[in-house]
Amino acid sequence: MIAPARFIAFEGGEGAGKSTQARMLADALRARGLGVIVTREPGGTPGAEVIRALLLNPPQAAQTGGWTAEAEALLFAAARADHVAQLIRPALARGDWVICDRFIDSSRAYQGGAGHLGDQAITDLHLFGSGGLRPDRVILLEGDEAALTQRLAARGEAADAIEARSAAYHRAVAQSFADLADADPSGFARIDAVGSTAAVHQRIMRAIADLLP
């Protein structure tokens, strides 16, 4: 019997460890003999990566402060539409697992929630651009604000346009993610992201155990 393809998205605020945990999950799944594609948003395809650069380093930032929430939502939706059509759906059709570092729920939390556009506007864009595709499970990495801020600072990298926003903005993002998870407990797995990477990985493996072949 062929194991069904699955789509897992990692969500959470800055410094939550999404990229690290996505790679660790991919390694664990490959060790079970599964085909796995690891990708990210914005990005994942050549076209979407071009849009990523525009989003994270707005060309007009010095003059205007960057994109409006509306423009940002449209750019994310355009990048996602290309990503879904060119990479995610074909991979799932082949029977591969797809692990994505951020997906539609980031747009819902950042632009819809913290950006005050509302959830309906974001989900309507997603329905139009990407057919409303949803992950089989959303892994929401959550943690104490101070601990995640310290982890982000330890990277030693310059903050991009979104990471550099105010603490109040990022608290609003975290609250939006929590609200989304509360509204869809079967679709989200809320994971404590504080602790060793190995401990967090084990929490994630338990959270997706029902999806494993």
C-alpha positions as CSV (number, residue, x, y, z in Angstrom):
1,M,0.0,0.0,0.0
2,I,1.4,3.4,-1.0
3,A,1.5,5.9,1.9
4,P,-0.6,9.0,1.1
5,A,1.2,12.3,0.5
6,R,0.9,14.8,3.3
7,F,1.3,18.6,3.5
8,I,2.8,20.0,6.8
9,A,3.2,23.7,7.4
10,F,5.3,25.3,10.1
11,E,4.1,28.5,11.6
12,G,5.0,30.9,14.4
13,G,6.7,34.1,15.1
14,E,10.2,35.2,14.5
15,G,12.9,33.1,16.2
16,A,10.5,30.2,16.9
17,G,12.8,27.7,15.1
18,K,10.6,26.8,12.2
19,S,13.4,26.3,9.6
20,T,15.4,24.1,12.0
21,Q,12.4,22.0,12.9
22,A,11.3,21.7,9.3
23,R,14.7,20.2,8.4
24,M,14.7,17.8,11.3
25,L,11.2,16.6,10.5
26,A,12.2,16.1,6.9
27,D,15.2,14.0,8.0
28,A,13.0,11.9,10.2
29,L,10.5,11.2,7.4
30,R,13.2,10.3,4.9
31,A,14.6,7.9,7.4
32,R,11.2,6.1,7.2
33,G,11.6,5.9,3.4
34,L,9.2,8.7,2.5
35,G,9.8,11.2,-0.3
36,V,10.0,14.7,1.2
37,I,10.2,18.2,-0.2
38,V,11.2,21.1,2.1
39,T,10.2,24.5,0.9
40,R,9.5,28.0,2.3
41,E,7.3,31.0,2.0
42,P,7.6,33.5,0.6
43,G,9.7,31.7,-2.0
44,G,10.1,28.1,-3.0
45,T,10.1,28.7,-6.8
46,P,12.2,31.1,-8.9
47,G,9.3,33.5,-9.3
48,A,8.3,33.4,-5.7
49,E,11.9,34.0,-4.6
50,V,12.0,37.2,-6.6
51,I,8.8,38.3,-4.8
52,R,10.4,37.3,-1.5
53,A,13.2,39.8,-2.1
54,L,10.7,42.5,-2.7
55,L,8.8,41.7,0.4
56,L,11.7,41.5,2.8
57,N,13.7,44.3,1.4
58,P,11.1,46.9,0.0
59,P,12.7,49.1,-2.6
60,Q,10.9,52.2,-1.3
61,A,11.4,51.5,2.4
62,A,13.6,54.5,3.1
63,Q,11.0,56.9,1.6
64,T,7.7,55.4,2.6
65,G,8.4,52.8,5.3
66,G,7.8,49.8,3.1
67,W,4.7,48.2,1.6
68,T,1.2,48.8,2.8
69,A,-0.6,45.9,4.4
70,E,-2.7,45.6,1.3
71,A,0.3,45.5,-1.1
72,E,2.1,43.1,1.2
73,A,-1.0,40.7,1.2
74,L,-1.2,40.8,-2.6
75,L,2.6,40.1,-3.0
76,F,2.4,37.2,-0.6
77,A,-0.7,35.8,-2.5
78,A,1.1,36.1,-5.8
79,A,4.2,34.3,-4.5
80,R,2.0,31.6,-3.0
81,A,0.0,31.1,-6.1
82,D,3.2,30.4,-8.1
83,H,4.6,28.2,-5.3
84,V,1.4,26.1,-5.0
85,A,1.1,25.6,-8.8
86,Q,4.7,25.0,-9.6
87,L,6.0,23.1,-6.6
88,I,3.5,22.1,-3.9
89,R,0.7,20.5,-5.9
90,P,3.0,18.6,-8.3
91,A,4.9,17.2,-5.3
92,L,1.8,16.1,-3.6
93,A,0.6,14.5,-6.8
94,R,3.8,12.5,-7.0
95,G,3.1,11.2,-3.5
96,D,5.8,13.2,-1.7
97,W,5.4,14.8,1.7
98,V,5.7,18.6,1.5
99,I,7.1,20.5,4.5
100,C,6.7,24.2,4.2
101,D,8.3,26.9,6.4
102,R,5.2,29.2,6.6
103,F,2.1,29.1,4.5
104,I,-1.4,30.8,4.3
105,D,-1.7,31.1,8.1
106,S,1.3,33.5,8.2
107,S,-0.6,35.8,5.9
108,R,-3.7,35.4,8.1
109,A,-1.7,36.3,11.2
110,Y,0.6,39.0,9.9
111,Q,-1.5,40.9,7.3
112,G,-5.0,39.7,8.3
113,G,-4.5,40.1,12.1
114,A,-1.6,42.4,12.9
115,G,-2.1,44.3,9.6
116,H,-5.8,44.7,10.3
117,L,-6.9,43.5,6.9
118,G,-9.2,40.9,8.4
119,D,-9.2,37.2,7.9
120,Q,-11.8,37.2,5.1
121,A,-9.7,39.3,2.8
122,I,-6.7,37.0,3.2
123,T,-8.7,33.8,2.7
124,D,-10.5,35.2,-0.3
125,L,-7.1,36.0,-1.9
126,H,-5.9,32.4,-1.1
127,L,-9.0,30.9,-2.6
128,F,-8.6,32.9,-5.8
129,G,-4.8,32.4,-6.1
130,S,-4.2,29.0,-4.7
131,G,-7.5,27.2,-4.7
132,G,-7.8,27.4,-0.9
133,L,-5.2,24.7,-0.4
134,R,-4.8,23.8,3.3
135,P,-2.0,21.8,5.0
136,D,-2.9,18.4,6.6
137,R,-1.4,19.8,9.8
138,V,-0.1,23.1,10.9
139,I,2.7,23.0,13.4
140,L,2.5,26.2,15.4
141,L,5.7,26.8,17.3
142,E,5.0,29.0,20.3
143,G,7.2,30.3,23.2
144,D,7.9,33.0,25.7
145,E,8.5,36.3,23.9
146,A,11.8,37.0,25.7
147,A,13.2,33.6,24.9
148,L,12.3,33.8,21.2
149,T,13.7,37.3,20.9
150,Q,17.0,36.1,22.5
151,R,17.1,33.2,20.0
152,L,16.5,35.6,17.1
153,A,19.3,37.9,18.3
154,A,21.7,35.0,18.6
155,R,21.5,34.4,14.9
156,G,23.6,37.5,14.4
157,E,21.8,38.4,11.2
158,A,20.4,41.8,10.2
159,A,16.6,41.9,10.6
160,D,14.5,42.0,7.4
161,A,11.6,44.5,7.0
162,I,9.1,42.3,8.8
163,E,11.4,41.1,11.6
164,A,12.3,44.7,12.3
165,R,8.7,45.7,13.2
166,S,7.7,46.7,16.7
167,A,7.3,44.3,19.6
168,A,3.6,45.3,19.7
169,Y,3.2,44.2,16.1
170,H,4.8,40.8,16.8
171,R,2.7,40.3,19.9
172,A,-0.4,40.9,17.7
173,V,1.0,38.3,15.3
174,A,1.4,35.8,18.1
175,Q,-2.1,36.5,19.4
176,S,-3.5,36.1,15.8
177,F,-1.8,32.7,15.5
178,A,-3.2,31.6,18.9
179,D,-6.7,32.6,17.8
180,L,-6.4,30.7,14.5
181,A,-5.3,27.6,16.4
182,D,-8.1,27.9,18.9
183,A,-10.6,28.1,16.1
184,D,-9.2,25.0,14.4
185,P,-7.8,22.6,17.0
186,S,-7.8,19.6,14.7
187,G,-5.9,21.4,12.0
188,F,-3.2,23.0,14.3
189,A,-0.8,21.4,16.7
190,R,0.5,23.9,19.2
191,I,4.0,23.1,20.1
192,D,6.2,24.6,22.9
193,A,9.2,25.9,21.0
194,V,11.3,26.5,24.1
195,G,13.9,23.9,25.0
196,S,16.5,21.8,23.1
197,T,15.9,21.3,19.4
198,A,15.8,17.6,20.0
199,A,13.0,18.0,22.6
200,V,11.0,20.2,20.3
201,H,11.4,17.7,17.5
202,Q,10.0,14.9,19.7
203,R,7.0,17.0,20.5
204,I,6.4,17.5,16.8
205,M,6.8,13.8,16.0
206,R,4.1,13.1,18.6
207,A,1.8,15.7,17.1
208,I,1.9,14.2,13.6
209,A,1.9,10.5,14.7
210,D,-1.6,10.0,13.3
211,L,-0.5,11.1,9.8
212,L,2.5,8.7,9.6
213,P,2.1,5.5,7.6
